[in-house]
Amino acid sequence: MVIFDLSCPQNHRFEGWFSNREEFLRQLEKGLIQCPLCGSSQIAEKLSAPKVHVERRTARLDKEKRRERQLAILTARPAAPPDQATGSQSDEPAPPPGESSPQTPSHAEEMTTIRTLSRAIQEILDRHFEDVGSHFYDEAIAIHLGEANPRNLKGTASPQEEEELTELGVPFGKIRLPRFDD
């Protein structure tokens, strides 16, 4: 799998993922590569940073360190505010589970944040991806084989279809968003 930085005449920059350079050139020559923003098929390859492969053990350790750092950030409690009378730090214990203190967001505030972020992600998906529903597998393979115009897709696939897409080298990702009853 190779990834190229590409752009159109309107200077929209985007990535293209291909099985190899020859496949990129073949699709470019046939006009199969289009800008996802304006649809132009006049595409130019841009300079891109080389990709560096690291030893698996190092990558795994880096991933573990990132997780530890993220967990530390998520579980860290801000210091108690200075006591207004003395200017010293408060020695009061943390509130019991289910109650919030001025330093920690309440459950309602956390849910509001989650809803806001989920809606923003959903809006991006709705605006920039074609919903093909249960035809995702067929459409993704058609694009991969050059039988359909490349475009961003969203839809559903069975676990067996996902496994076949992976085996065929069709790039895809899964995003699970929470559903809210409002």
C-alpha positions in Angstrom: 0.0 0.0 0.0 1.4 3.4 -1.0 -0.1 6.8 0.0 0.4 9.9 -2.2 -0.3 13.5 -1.4 -2.4 14.9 -4.2 -4.0 18.2 -5.3 -6.3 19.6 -7.9 -6.0 22.9 -9.8 -8.0 24.6 -7.0 -5.2 23.6 -4.7 -7.4 21.2 -2.6 -5.0 18.8 -1.0 -5.9 15.2 -0.2 -4.4 11.7 0.1 -4.7 8.8 -2.4 -4.1 5.2 -1.3 -3.0 2.7 -3.9 -1.7 -0.8 -4.1 1.5 0.4 -5.8 2.8 3.3 -7.9 1.8 1.6 -11.2 -1.8 1.4 -10.0 -1.7 5.1 -9.1 -0.4 6.0 -12.6 -3.0 3.8 -14.3 -5.9 5.4 -12.5 -4.4 8.9 -13.0 -4.1 8.3 -16.8 -7.7 7.1 -17.0 -9.0 10.1 -15.0 -10.3 7.8 -12.3 -8.8 9.9 -9.5 -11.0 12.9 -8.5 -10.7 15.7 -5.9 -13.1 14.8 -3.1 -14.0 18.5 -2.7 -14.6 19.8 -6.3 -14.6 16.6 -8.4 -11.8 17.7 -10.7 -9.9 14.8 -12.3 -6.9 17.1 -13.1 -4.8 15.7 -10.3 -1.1 16.4 -9.5 1.1 14.5 -7.1 2.7 16.7 -4.4 5.8 16.1 -2.4 5.2 14.1 0.6 7.2 13.0 3.6 8.7 9.5 3.4 7.1 6.9 5.5 9.4 5.2 8.0 8.7 1.7 9.3 9.7 1.1 12.9 10.4 -2.2 14.6 7.1 -3.7 15.9 8.3 -3.9 19.5 9.2 -0.1 19.4 5.8 0.7 17.9 4.0 -1.4 20.5 5.9 0.3 23.3 5.2 3.7 21.9 1.5 2.8 21.7 1.5 1.6 25.3 3.2 4.9 26.4 0.6 6.9 24.5 -2.2 4.9 26.2 -0.7 5.5 29.6 -0.3 9.2 28.9 -3.9 9.4 27.7 -5.2 7.5 30.7 -3.2 9.8 33.0 -4.7 12.9 31.3 -8.2 11.5 31.5 -7.9 10.5 35.2 -6.0 13.5 36.4 -7.9 15.8 38.7 -7.0 19.4 38.7 -5.6 20.8 41.9 -8.1 22.2 44.4 -8.5 26.0 44.1 -6.7 28.0 46.8 -8.8 28.7 49.9 -9.9 32.3 49.5 -9.4 33.2 53.2 -5.9 31.7 53.6 -4.6 31.4 50.0 -3.6 27.8 50.7 -4.7 24.6 48.9 -7.9 23.0 50.2 -7.5 19.6 52.0 -11.1 18.6 51.4 -11.5 15.1 50.0 -12.9 14.5 46.6 -16.7 14.3 46.4 -18.4 10.9 46.6 -19.1 9.1 43.3 -22.1 10.5 41.5 -21.5 14.0 42.8 -19.5 16.7 41.1 -17.1 19.2 42.5 -16.4 22.6 40.9 -13.3 21.1 39.3 -14.8 18.1 37.6 -17.6 18.1 35.0 -20.9 16.6 36.0 -22.3 13.6 34.3 -24.7 15.9 32.4 -21.8 18.1 31.2 -19.9 15.0 30.0 -23.0 13.7 28.2 -23.5 17.2 26.6 -19.8 17.1 25.4 -20.2 13.6 24.0 -23.4 14.5 22.2 -21.8 17.6 20.7 -18.8 15.7 19.4 -20.9 12.8 18.1 -23.1 15.3 16.2 -20.1 17.0 14.7 -18.6 13.7 13.5 -22.0 12.7 12.1 -22.3 16.0 10.3 -18.9 15.5 8.6 -19.8 12.0 7.6 -23.2 13.2 6.2 -21.6 16.1 4.3 -18.6 14.3 2.8 -19.5 10.6 2.4 -22.1 8.9 0.2 -24.4 6.6 2.2 -24.7 3.3 0.3 -26.3 1.4 3.2 -26.0 -2.4 2.9 -24.3 -2.0 -0.6 -21.0 -0.9 1.0 -19.2 -4.1 0.2 -20.2 -4.1 -3.5 -19.4 -0.4 -3.9 -16.1 -0.6 -2.1 -14.9 -3.5 -4.3 -16.1 -1.8 -7.5 -14.0 1.3 -6.6 -11.0 -0.8 -5.6 -11.1 -2.6 -8.9 -11.5 0.7 -10.9 -15.0 -0.2 -12.0 -16.6 2.8 -10.2 -15.6 6.3 -9.6 -13.5 6.8 -6.4 -15.5 8.5 -3.7 -16.0 8.5 0.0 -18.5 5.9 1.2 -20.4 5.1 4.3 -22.6 2.1 4.9 -22.8 -1.3 6.6 -21.0 -4.6 6.0 -21.3 -8.0 7.6 -18.3 -9.4 9.6 -17.6 -11.8 6.6 -17.7 -8.9 4.1 -15.3 -6.9 6.3 -12.9 -9.8 6.4 -13.1 -10.2 2.6 -12.5 -6.5 2.1 -9.4 -6.7 4.4 -8.1 -9.8 2.5 -8.5 -8.0 -0.8 -6.6 -4.9 0.5 -9.6 -2.6 0.3 -9.0 0.2 2.8 -11.9 1.0 5.1 -12.5 2.1 8.6 -15.3 1.7 11.2 -16.7 4.5 13.2 -19.3 3.7 15.9 -21.1 6.7 17.2 -23.5 6.6 20.2 -27.2 7.2 19.5 -29.2 9.6 21.5 -33.0 9.8 21.9 -33.4 13.6 21.4 
